[in-house]
Amino acid sequence: MDNYLFNEFQEVTPQAWKTKIQVDLKGADYNDTLLWKTNEGITVKPFYSKEDRHHQNISLPKTEFNICQSIIVKDEKEANSIAIDSLKRGANSIEFIVYEDFNFKTLLTNINFKNTIVYLKFKFLASKLISDISKFANSENCYFNVDIIGNIASTGNWYKNKNDDFKEIESIIKNTRNSICVNTSIYQNSGATIIQQLAYTLAHANEYLNYLGKEVANKIHFNFSTGSNYFFEIAKTRAFRILWDSLLKEYDIEKTTTHIFSQPSLRNKTLYDYNVNMLRTTSECMSAVLGGVNTITNFSYDKLFHKPNEFGERISRNQLLILKEECELIKAQNIADGAYYIESLTNQLAQQALDIFKQIENGGGFLNQLKEGVIQRKIIESSQKEQEQFDNGSLVLLGTNKIQNEKDKMKEEIEITPFMKKRNEKTLIQPIIQKRLAEKLEQARLENE
């Protein structure tokens, strides 16, 4: 009885659909008219069918996604107060971003690690401090964002030097559970394609396995940034889980559900018509949810030019609460399973990223490729191509390079610089530069106000 209705219809093959479309095009070429080729080199078709399914077995989280509030720590009492307030208002995890030594007992006062996941993002290396915090928290819900490879990739320098940095991280690993974070946001925010992001993330993480041994695999977690290419970003997270599980299999490591932390991209955010940033971050957070990340932190629409403020942080947190409670995405990590288009994208992204990963390994590994400038050169090529598309208007950011509001004035609104800061220090390697697409245009508009 369940199949009665469907038995009334004849099955239509993909070729029959294509033939019908070709007739409707009235002589126009199918390939030229309806096939879209992305910057990644992936061809997107006008329709997908069950032949495009790959029946992927992806290790997705079994619990709902966590809503995180990110807090820059300048004063421990103030940061703790903001954290406690955020937890009362809907967040169930906190990210503390720390730039210098701090009193962790004051910072973590009254935070229940049984019910709250805490991420500590360190901008410096401090093995003893991290070990002391780990003992104090005594919880699997405490994640340390320590990434010495990410630091040299983004700054061009080690914290001290290669040997000392690895000794520090070895000490951290001995005394902590979730002690290594691979910060993939570097690649997304610098203009790398999605395939490059996946390949570089895998190679980046593989360096830790090479240097520290396969035993550290269960102590590694990942920090992603999610861009605006909605379906591709859903597929990106899913593809990475496939790639990571495949790599662990090569090391004879039992398959586990990898912990992924995510936030929206900064690359496409704008100074002018800044309210559009809310639309962009909502779409990006939704991609992250449907892609199956564990935790999402959002940032406020005015992050580029205002200091952290209660209103902006509340709106950004409420965006996630709406997705979770009102859009009923509370357990949405499996929604994309079986979607022909997403499964096809996932497979293509994973396959092409794996090819690049193998090239990196054959070239001596990720650190060697960074030293030789290969990774930087590839990212610059992709970034420049994307920048050209923005400059000529084929890549649109509404309110910025299309449909500008000429009455929009921002000079008096700027509290912090929204532009890339120039650095003059000497570096061991060329750093990977993270830059927004709209910066040059915005600077010109500010000068003309």
C-alpha positions in Angstrom: 0.0 0.0 0.0 2.9 2.4 0.8 4.2 2.2 -2.8 0.8 2.3 -4.5 0.9 5.9 -5.5 4.5 5.7 -6.8 3.7 2.6 -8.9 1.3 4.7 -10.9 4.2 6.7 -12.4 6.9 5.5 -14.7 10.5 6.1 -13.6 12.2 8.9 -15.5 15.9 8.4 -16.3 18.5 11.2 -16.1 19.0 11.0 -19.9 15.3 11.5 -20.4 15.4 14.6 -18.3 18.4 15.9 -20.2 16.7 15.3 -23.5 13.6 17.2 -22.4 15.7 20.1 -21.2 17.6 20.2 -24.5 14.2 20.4 -26.3 13.1 23.3 -24.0 16.4 25.1 -24.7 15.3 25.5 -28.3 18.7 25.1 -29.8 20.8 26.6 -27.0 23.7 24.4 -25.9 23.0 22.5 -22.7 26.6 22.6 -21.5 27.1 26.4 -22.2 23.7 27.4 -20.8 23.1 25.3 -17.7 26.4 24.0 -16.5 28.1 26.2 -13.9 31.8 25.8 -13.2 33.0 27.0 -9.8 36.4 28.4 -8.7 37.2 25.0 -7.3 36.8 23.5 -10.8 33.6 21.6 -10.0 30.9 21.5 -12.6 27.4 22.0 -11.1 24.6 20.4 -13.1 21.0 21.7 -13.3 19.6 18.5 -11.8 20.8 15.5 -9.8 19.3 12.0 -9.5 19.9 8.9 -7.4 22.8 8.0 -9.7 24.6 10.9 -8.0 24.3 9.3 -4.5 27.4 7.8 -3.0 25.9 6.4 0.2 28.5 8.0 2.3 29.1 6.8 5.8 29.9 10.0 7.7 30.7 10.1 11.5 28.4 12.9 12.5 27.7 14.2 16.0 25.0 12.3 17.8 24.0 15.4 19.9 22.5 18.8 19.0 24.9 21.6 18.1 26.2 23.9 20.8 25.7 27.6 20.8 29.0 29.4 21.8 29.7 32.9 23.0 33.2 34.1 22.2 34.8 36.6 24.7 38.1 38.4 24.4 39.7 38.4 27.9 41.0 41.8 29.0 39.7 41.7 32.5 39.0 38.3 34.1 36.1 39.4 36.3 34.4 41.2 33.4 34.9 38.3 31.0 33.5 35.9 33.6 30.5 38.1 34.2 29.8 38.2 30.4 30.2 34.4 30.2 27.7 33.7 33.1 25.2 36.2 31.6 25.6 34.5 28.1 24.9 31.1 29.6 21.7 32.4 31.2 20.6 33.8 27.9 20.9 30.7 25.7 24.5 29.9 25.1 25.7 26.5 26.4 29.4 26.9 25.6 32.0 29.7 26.0 35.1 30.6 24.0 37.7 32.7 25.9 40.3 34.3 23.7 43.4 35.2 25.7 46.4 37.2 24.6 48.5 37.1 27.8 48.9 35.4 31.2 45.7 35.5 33.3 44.1 34.4 36.5 42.2 31.3 35.3 40.4 30.7 38.6 38.8 34.1 38.5 38.0 33.7 34.8 36.3 30.3 35.3 34.5 31.0 38.6 31.0 29.5 38.8 31.2 27.8 35.3 29.9 24.3 35.5 32.1 22.1 33.2 29.5 19.3 33.3 26.9 21.4 31.5 29.2 23.9 29.7 31.8 23.3 27.0 34.7 25.8 27.4 37.1 26.7 24.7 40.3 28.5 25.6 42.0 30.1 22.5 45.6 31.0 23.3 47.5 33.6 21.4 50.7 32.5 23.3 52.3 29.3 24.4 52.2 28.5 28.1 52.4 24.8 28.9 52.3 25.1 32.7 49.3 27.4 32.7 47.4 25.2 30.4 48.2 22.1 32.5 47.1 24.0 35.6 43.8 24.9 33.9 43.3 21.3 32.8 43.7 20.1 36.4 41.4 22.7 37.6 38.6 22.0 35.1 39.1 18.2 35.2 36.7 17.8 32.3 36.4 16.5 28.8 34.4 19.6 28.1 37.5 21.8 28.2 39.1 22.4 24.8 42.5 24.2 24.4 43.0 26.0 21.1 46.8 25.6 20.8 48.1 25.5 17.2 51.9 26.1 16.7 51.6 25.2 13.0 48.7 27.6 12.5 50.7 30.3 14.2 53.7 30.0 11.8 51.3 29.8 8.9 49.5 33.0 9.8 52.4 35.0 11.3 55.4 33.6 9.5 57.2 32.8 12.8 57.2 30.2 15.5 56.4 31.4 19.0 60.0 30.7 20.0 61.5 28.3 17.5 60.5 25.0 16.0 62.1 22.7 18.6 61.0 24.7 21.6 57.4 25.0 20.3 57.1 21.3 19.8 58.6 20.6 23.2 55.9 23.0 24.7 53.1 21.2 22.9 54.4 17.8 23.9 54.3 19.0 27.5 50.7 20.2 27.0 49.6 17.0 25.5 50.8 15.0 28.5 48.6 16.9 30.9 45.5 17.7 28.9 42.7 16.0 26.9 41.7 18.2 24.0 45.0 20.0 23.6 45.6 20.6 19.9 43.4 22.7 17.6 43.9 22.9 13.8 42.8 26.4 12.9 41.5 26.1 9.3 40.0 29.6 9.4 43.4 30.9 8.3 42.8 29.3 4.8 39.2 30.4 4.4 39.8 34.0 5.4 42.8 34.3 3.1 40.8 33.3 0.0 41.7 29.6 -0.4 39.1 27.6 -2.4 37.1 25.1 -0.5 39.1 22.2 -1.9 42.3 23.9 -0.8 40.9 24.5 2.6 40.1 20.8 3.0 43.5 19.7 1.7 45.5 22.2 3.8 43.6 21.3 6.9 44.2 17.6 6.4 47.9 18.2 5.7 48.2 20.6 8.6 46.7 18.0 11.0 48.9 15.3 9.5 52.0 17.2 10.5 51.0 16.8 14.2 50.6 13.1 13.7 54.0 12.9 12.0 55.8 14.9 14.7 54.0 13.8 17.8 52.8 10.3 16.9 49.4 8.8 16.1 48.5 8.7 19.8 47.7 12.5 19.7 44.9 11.9 17.1 42.2 11.8 19.8 43.4 15.1 21.2 43.0 17.0 18.0 40.0 19.1 17.2 39.3 21.6 14.4 38.3 25.2 14.1 36.5 26.0 10.8 35.2 29.2 9.2 32.1 28.9 7.0 31.7 31.0 3.9 28.7 32.0 1.9 28.5 29.2 -0.8 25.6 27.6 1.0 25.5 24.0 -0.3 29.2 23.8 -0.8 29.9 24.8 2.8 27.5 22.0 4.0 29.4 19.6 1.9 32.8 20.9 3.0 32.3 19.9 6.7 30.9 16.5 5.7 33.8 16.0 3.2 36.3 16.8 5.9 35.0 14.2 8.2 35.3 11.6 5.4 38.9 12.7 4.7 40.0 12.7 8.4 38.5 9.3 9.0 40.3 8.0 5.9 43.6 9.4 7.2 43.1 7.9 10.6 42.5 4.6 9.0 45.9 4.8 7.3 47.4 5.1 10.8 45.3 2.2 12.1 43.4 4.5 14.4 39.9 3.5 15.3 37.2 5.8 13.6 35.9 8.5 16.0 33.5 11.4 15.7 35.8 14.4 15.2 35.0 17.6 17.2 34.5 20.6 14.9 34.1 24.2 16.1 32.8 26.7 13.5 32.3 30.4 13.0 31.3 32.6 10.0 33.8 33.8 7.6 35.2 37.3 7.9 36.3 37.5 4.2 32.9 38.6 2.9 31.8 40.9 5.7 31.5 44.6 5.0 31.8 48.0 6.7 29.1 49.7 4.6 25.5 48.5 4.7 26.7 46.4 7.7 23.2 45.1 8.6 23.6 42.7 5.6 26.2 41.0 7.7 23.4 39.5 9.7 22.0 37.8 6.6 25.4 36.5 5.7 26.2 35.1 9.1 22.7 33.5 9.4 23.2 31.7 6.1 26.7 30.6 7.1 25.7 29.4 10.5 22.9 27.4 8.9 25.4 25.7 6.6 27.5 24.8 9.6 24.5 23.3 11.4 23.5 21.2 8.4 27.1 20.2 7.7 27.2 18.7 11.2 29.6 20.8 13.3 29.6 20.3 17.0 29.8 24.0 18.2 29.0 27.3 16.5 30.0 30.8 17.6 28.5 33.7 15.7 29.8 37.2 15.6 28.0 40.5 15.7 27.0 42.5 12.6 29.2 45.4 13.7 32.3 43.3 14.7 34.5 45.0 12.0 34.2 48.6 13.4 32.7 48.5 16.9 34.2 47.3 20.1 32.4 44.3 21.6 29.0 45.4 22.9 26.1 43.8 24.6 23.6 44.6 21.8 25.6 43.1 19.0 26.6 40.0 21.0 22.9 39.4 22.0 21.7 39.7 18.4 24.5 37.3 17.2 23.6 34.8 19.9 19.9 35.1 19.2 20.5 34.3 15.5 21.7 30.8 16.6 18.8 30.4 19.1 16.3 31.1 16.3 18.0 28.5 14.1 18.0 26.0 16.9 14.6 26.6 18.5 12.3 28.3 16.0 13.7 26.8 12.8 13.8 23.4 14.7 17.3 22.7 13.6 18.0 21.4 17.1 19.1 18.0 15.7 19.8 18.8 12.1 23.1 17.1 11.6 21.6 14.3 9.5 19.3 16.4 7.3 21.7 16.4 4.4 21.9 12.6 4.3 20.7 11.3 1.0 20.5 14.7 -0.7 21.7 13.9 -4.3 23.3 17.3 -4.8 25.1 17.5 -1.5 26.3 13.9 -1.7 27.7 14.6 -5.1 29.5 17.8 -3.9 30.8 16.0 -0.9 32.3 13.2 -2.9 33.9 15.6 -5.5 35.3 17.9 -2.8 36.8 15.0 -0.9 38.3 13.4 -4.0 39.9 16.6 -5.3 41.2 17.6 -1.8 42.7 14.2 -1.4 44.6 14.7 -4.6 46.1 18.0 -3.4 46.9 16.4 0.0 48.9 13.7 -1.7 50.8 16.3 -3.7 51.7 18.1 -0.5 52.9 14.9 1.2 54.9 14.0 -1.9 56.5 17.5 -1.7 57.8 16.9 1.8 54.7 17.7 3.9 52.8 20.8 4.9 55.6 22.5 6.9 58.1 22.0 4.0 55.6 23.3 1.5 55.0 26.4 3.7 58.8 26.9 4.0 59.1 26.8 0.2 56.1 29.1 -0.3 54.1 26.7 -2.3 51.0 26.9 -0.1 51.1 30.7 0.1 51.5 31.0 -3.7 48.5 28.7 -4.4 46.3 30.7 -1.9 47.4 34.0 -3.4 46.4 32.7 -6.9 42.9 31.7 -5.6 42.6 34.9 -3.6 43.5 37.2 -6.5 41.0 35.4 -8.7 38.2 35.9 -6.2 39.3 39.6 -5.7 39.1 40.2 -9.4 35.5 38.7 -9.5 34.5 41.1 -6.7 36.2 44.1 -8.4 34.4 43.4 -11.7 31.1 42.8 -10.0 30.7 39.1 -10.9 31.0 38.3 -7.2 28.4 40.4 -5.5 28.3 41.8 -1.9 25.1 43.7 -1.7 25.4 47.3 -0.4 29.1 47.2 -1.2 29.9 46.6 -4.9 26.3 46.5 -5.9 23.3 48.6 -4.8 25.3 51.0 -2.7 23.6 53.4 -0.4 25.4 56.7 -1.1 24.0 58.2 2.1 25.7 55.6 4.2 28.5 57.3 6.1 30.8 55.3 8.3 33.8 57.5 9.2 32.3 58.6 12.6 31.2 55.0 13.5 34.6 53.4 13.4 35.9 52.5 16.9 38.5 49.9 15.8 40.2 49.5 12.4 38.3 47.3 10.0 41.3 46.9 7.7 44.2 44.5 7.6 47.0 45.7 9.8 50.5 46.0 8.2 53.2 44.2 9.9 56.9 45.1 9.7 58.6 42.4 11.7 61.0 40.0 10.1 59.6 36.5 9.4 61.0 33.1 8.8 58.5 32.3 6.0 55.9 34.3 4.1 52.8 34.5 6.2 49.4 33.6 4.9 47.5 37.0 4.8 43.9 37.1 5.8 42.0 39.9 4.2 38.4 40.9 3.4 37.3 41.3 -0.2 35.8 44.8 0.4 38.8 46.5 2.1 40.1 48.5 -0.9 36.7 49.7 -2.0 35.8 50.7 1.6 39.0 52.7 2.1 38.2 54.6 -1.1 34.7 55.4 0.1 35.9 56.5 3.5 38.3 58.9 1.9 35.5 60.4 -0.2 33.1 61.0 2.7 
